[in-house]
Amino acid sequence: MTERTGVVTFQGAPLTLVGSEIRVGDMAPDFSVVDNDLNPATLADFKGKKLVIAAVPSLDTPVCDMEVRRFNAEAASLSSDVKILTMSMDLPFAQKRWCGAAGVDAVQTLSDYMDASFGEAYGVLIKELRLLARAVFVVDPGGKVLHVEYVPDITHEPDYQKALDAVKSLS
């Protein structure tokens, strides 16, 4: 598996990402994760949808909490054929608990804890921590990647507006 350094840091300390870099114009790679009820989910389950896929280290951290709440609020301004997914290594039970406590109902959380399929496929698996790096991908209904942001320091928020503009450009 490909390893990349110099892409992201944690409070300035360099980290190693496992998996190939995704670029605008690539076809979105498949993944195998589980939902909050332990049901399997793959990219094919969202075929024909406009996707915003946010990878986060853990919902139980302040920046991830802010990010998912922000995308949840922004979902109201998006068309019904847009699906916002948040991927993390958190256990599905923790994701379900967090969503309930946070009132998050417009973002679907998915767990990559079993085999890091998403993390490796999208190049966001942090080797040193076995967490996902903060990144945002926008995918069109045909599976083409229209926007990619690997956030340089995982303690920082992504550029929400660029991701939202990319998904709104599909209207």
Secondary structure, DSSP 4 states (H G I P E B T S, - for coil): --EEEEEEEETTEEEEEESPPP-TTSBPPP-EEE-TTS-EEEGGGGTTSEEEEEE-S-TTSHHHHHHHHHHHHHGGGS-TTEEEEEEESS-HHHHHHHHHHHT--SEEEEE-TTT-HHHHHTT-EETTTTEEPPEEEEE-TTSBEEEEEE-SBTTS---HHHHHHHHHTT-
